[in-house]
Amino acid sequence: MGTLNRLRLGVNIDHVATIRNARGGLHPDPIRAAQIASAAGADGITAHLREDRRHIMDEDIAGLIGGIALPLNLEMAATEEMVAIALRHRPHAACIVPERREEVTTEGGLDAAGQHNHLKPLISELRAAGIRVSLFIEPDARQLDAAASLGAQVVEFHTGRYAHSEGDERAVELRRIAEAAALAVKNGIEPHAGHGLTFDNVTPIAAIPHIAELNIGHFLIGEAIFEGLGPVVQRMRQLMDEAR
Ligand code: PXP
């Protein structure tokens, strides 16, 4: 692995907060999880402040920024409320995701093309505050064009379809992600990827040379119940490094 080509791992700690919230107390603490992930080789921490606060809560953001040495990638919907929160805390990056209250998780990419006029001023505000803007999109050229014209510095490709398919369908989706990643780099946008990645399916995605970062949450936190968070993050890091 060349260090220049090192693929960054962003650990999404949302589901530590989900477990905490199940009892309404302070345990398990997502900031402690972020510290363990950091010590185990994570390059960043990701957290999604949802409208219904089912994962992290507002009070967690300051702790995630102040309590760990790693950059925070704050996932958020494109709303005035979330932009105001981001401007108050100034995370390293804001990843704009589509959000529907009734969904179990982020179900598809953001329609950056269709929502261009809504997104434009919000992205400008975030960028003016020095926050790196990422758009969580499907790997497709139309959405990439929109991301470029909106001034997003980063796109994160939704790997859910890849993760949940098999055989030929998975191969087609992998190709789509690889092509979109190359196109993003050509347009001066840094491509990331995430959603549904596990020990079993991460290698082909990690092998795509243009992709700079993977954001992984649910699997890591679930597997940590059995193996511990530190070893699980280390194993994911190792698989990603071996793929390069
Ligand atoms: N990236 C984004 C933008 C997401 O919304 C999510 C899910 O919250 C992830 C990555 C991580 O997905 P998973 O929890 O399936 O690893």
Residues whose N, C-alpha, C, O or C-beta is under 5 A from the ligand:
A	BS01	PXP	N12 V97 T106 F136 G194 H195 G196 L197 N215 I216 G217 H218 F219
